[in-house]
């Protein structure tokens, strides 16, 4: 879990309660045993990434720069299964959401092809004995980058929530901030991936 702000960042209130969300039984029955094992491992991996000290330090720095104040603890839910596609837009999938009333951020996994999960999925989040294949390294980097950028995106929505912007304008501003602050994360992301894989499942 991300630690509380230091004295230097006093006033930037960021006290997330990080947890893996429990999927409803109606959703669980839609997935095979292998798919369930894969996505629960995925969620566990994302929790380790968000808890990583280097990741949390960079997030706190951004909170300080943007002076983001959130009243009370934030419930950060790492969702087990991907969100549904937008109606009429099958290529658009929700990556995250922010509920201001509940002070709740939800982070969803990427959509991974079922065939790939059946053939390769169960070993993705295990530490390799010899080394990473290029494809595996690329996918782990993508998963990690998506989780961090989604969390940042929703934190920026929390900042904008009280400004009364239209949904379209707010989304445009938040996306611009996300792009700006996700520059230069590559080294931190790589180190966090290695650390997460070295931890027990």
C-alpha positions as CSV (number, residue, x, y, z in Angstrom):
1,X,0.0,0.0,0.0
2,X,1.2,3.5,-0.7
3,X,2.4,5.1,2.4
4,X,1.1,8.4,3.8
5,X,2.6,11.6,2.6
6,X,5.8,12.7,4.2
7,X,6.2,16.0,6.1
8,X,7.5,17.6,3.0
9,X,4.2,16.8,1.2
10,X,1.9,17.5,4.1
11,X,-1.5,18.5,2.9
12,X,-1.4,16.2,-0.1
13,X,-3.8,13.6,1.2
14,X,-3.3,10.3,-0.5
15,X,-4.2,7.3,1.6
16,X,-5.4,4.5,-0.7
17,X,-6.9,1.3,0.5
18,X,-5.6,-1.1,-2.1
19,X,-7.5,-4.4,-2.7
20,X,-8.4,-6.9,-5.3
21,X,-12.2,-6.6,-6.0
22,X,-14.3,-9.7,-5.6
23,X,-16.0,-10.5,-8.9
24,X,-19.8,-11.4,-8.7
25,X,-20.6,-15.1,-9.2
26,X,-22.4,-14.3,-12.4
27,X,-19.2,-13.0,-13.9
28,X,-17.0,-15.9,-12.6
29,X,-19.0,-18.5,-14.4
30,X,-18.2,-16.9,-17.8
31,X,-14.5,-17.7,-17.5
32,X,-12.6,-21.0,-17.7
33,X,-10.4,-22.3,-14.9
34,X,-7.3,-21.2,-16.8
35,X,-8.7,-17.8,-17.5
36,X,-9.6,-17.3,-13.8
37,X,-6.1,-18.3,-12.7
38,X,-4.6,-16.0,-15.2
39,X,-6.6,-12.9,-14.3
40,X,-6.3,-13.4,-10.5
41,X,-2.5,-13.6,-11.1
42,X,-2.7,-10.5,-13.2
43,X,-4.6,-8.7,-10.4
44,X,-2.0,-9.8,-7.8
45,X,0.8,-8.6,-10.1
46,X,-0.9,-5.1,-10.4
47,X,-1.2,-4.8,-6.6
48,X,2.6,-5.5,-6.3
49,X,3.3,-2.9,-9.0
50,X,1.2,-0.2,-7.2
51,X,2.8,-1.1,-3.9
52,X,6.3,-0.8,-5.3
53,X,8.2,1.9,-3.5
54,X,9.6,3.4,-6.7
55,X,6.1,3.6,-8.3
56,X,4.5,5.1,-5.2
57,X,7.3,7.6,-4.8
58,X,6.7,8.9,-8.3
59,X,3.0,9.0,-7.8
60,X,3.4,11.1,-4.6
61,X,5.7,13.5,-6.5
62,X,3.0,14.0,-9.1
63,X,0.4,14.5,-6.5
64,X,2.6,17.2,-4.9
65,X,3.3,19.0,-8.2
66,X,-0.4,19.0,-9.0
67,X,-1.5,19.7,-5.4
68,X,-4.1,17.0,-5.6
69,X,-6.2,16.8,-2.4
70,X,-8.6,14.0,-1.8
71,X,-10.6,14.1,1.4
72,X,-10.3,10.8,3.2
73,X,-8.9,7.4,2.2
74,X,-9.3,6.3,-1.4
75,X,-10.6,2.8,-2.2
76,X,-8.4,1.6,-5.0
77,X,-10.0,-1.6,-6.5
78,X,-7.9,-3.7,-8.8
79,X,-10.5,-5.4,-10.9
80,X,-10.0,-9.1,-11.8
81,X,-11.6,-9.2,-15.2
82,X,-11.6,-6.8,-18.1
83,X,-14.4,-4.3,-18.4
84,X,-17.0,-4.6,-21.1
85,X,-16.5,-2.8,-24.4
86,X,-18.4,0.5,-24.9
87,X,-21.8,0.0,-26.6
88,X,-21.4,0.3,-30.3
89,X,-17.7,0.7,-30.0
90,X,-16.2,-2.8,-29.6
91,X,-12.6,-1.5,-29.9
92,X,-13.0,0.8,-26.9
93,X,-12.7,-0.8,-23.5
94,X,-12.8,0.9,-20.1
95,X,-9.4,0.8,-18.4
96,X,-10.5,2.6,-15.2
97,X,-13.1,4.7,-13.4
98,X,-13.4,7.2,-10.5
99,X,-16.4,7.3,-8.3
100,X,-16.3,10.7,-6.4
101,X,-19.2,9.8,-4.1
102,X,-17.5,6.6,-2.8
103,X,-14.0,8.0,-3.3
104,X,-13.2,4.9,-5.3
105,X,-10.9,4.2,-8.1
106,X,-11.2,1.0,-10.2
107,X,-8.3,-0.3,-12.3
108,X,-9.2,-2.9,-15.0
109,X,-6.8,-5.3,-16.7
110,X,-6.1,-5.3,-20.4
111,X,-8.1,-7.6,-22.7
112,X,-5.9,-10.6,-23.5
113,X,-7.0,-13.1,-26.2
114,X,-8.4,-16.3,-24.8
115,X,-6.2,-18.5,-27.0
116,X,-3.0,-16.8,-25.8
117,X,-4.1,-17.3,-22.1
118,X,-4.7,-21.0,-22.8
119,X,-1.3,-21.5,-24.4
120,X,0.9,-19.0,-22.5
121,X,-1.0,-17.3,-19.7
122,X,-0.3,-19.3,-16.6
123,X,3.5,-18.7,-16.7
124,X,3.4,-15.0,-17.6
125,X,3.7,-13.8,-14.0
126,X,6.2,-16.4,-12.8
127,X,9.9,-15.5,-12.5
128,X,11.7,-17.1,-15.5
129,X,14.6,-19.5,-14.8
130,X,16.7,-18.3,-17.7
131,X,15.5,-14.9,-18.8
132,X,12.6,-13.0,-20.4
133,X,11.6,-13.5,-24.0
134,X,11.2,-10.2,-25.8
135,X,7.4,-10.8,-26.2
136,X,6.9,-11.6,-22.5
137,X,8.9,-8.6,-21.4
138,X,7.0,-6.3,-23.8
139,X,3.6,-7.6,-22.5
140,X,4.6,-7.2,-18.8
141,X,5.8,-3.7,-19.5
142,X,2.5,-2.9,-21.3
143,X,0.4,-4.3,-18.4
144,X,2.4,-2.3,-15.9
145,X,2.3,0.9,-17.9
146,X,-1.4,0.5,-18.3
147,X,-2.0,0.0,-14.6
148,X,0.1,3.0,-13.6
149,X,-1.3,5.3,-16.3
150,X,-4.9,4.3,-15.5
151,X,-4.3,5.0,-11.8
152,X,-2.8,8.4,-12.7
153,X,-5.7,9.1,-15.1
154,X,-8.3,8.5,-12.4
155,X,-6.4,10.5,-9.8
156,X,-6.5,13.5,-12.2
157,X,-10.3,12.9,-12.5
158,X,-10.4,13.2,-8.7
159,X,-8.6,16.5,-9.0
160,X,-11.0,17.8,-11.7
161,X,-14.2,16.5,-10.1
162,X,-15.0,19.7,-8.2
163,X,-14.5,22.0,-11.2
164,X,-17.8,21.4,-12.9
165,X,-16.3,20.8,-16.3
166,X,-18.3,19.0,-19.0
167,X,-17.4,15.4,-19.3
168,X,-15.8,15.9,-22.7
169,X,-13.7,18.8,-21.6
170,X,-12.6,17.1,-18.4
171,X,-11.6,13.9,-20.2
172,X,-9.5,16.0,-22.7
173,X,-7.7,17.8,-19.9
174,X,-7.1,14.5,-18.0
175,X,-5.7,12.7,-21.0
176,X,-3.3,15.6,-21.7
177,X,-2.1,15.4,-18.1
178,X,-1.7,11.7,-18.3
179,X,0.4,11.9,-21.4
180,X,2.6,14.5,-19.8
181,X,3.3,12.7,-16.6
182,X,3.8,9.2,-18.2
183,X,6.9,10.4,-20.0
184,X,10.1,9.0,-18.5
185,X,8.7,6.0,-16.6
186,X,10.5,3.3,-18.6
187,X,13.3,2.6,-16.1
188,X,11.0,2.7,-13.1
189,X,8.5,0.4,-14.8
190,X,11.2,-2.1,-15.7
191,X,12.6,-2.2,-12.1
192,X,9.0,-2.6,-10.7
193,X,8.3,-5.5,-13.0
194,X,11.5,-7.4,-12.0
195,X,10.7,-6.7,-8.3
196,X,7.1,-7.9,-8.6
197,X,8.1,-11.2,-10.3
198,X,10.6,-11.9,-7.6
199,X,8.0,-11.8,-4.9
200,X,5.9,-14.9,-3.9
201,X,2.5,-15.3,-5.6
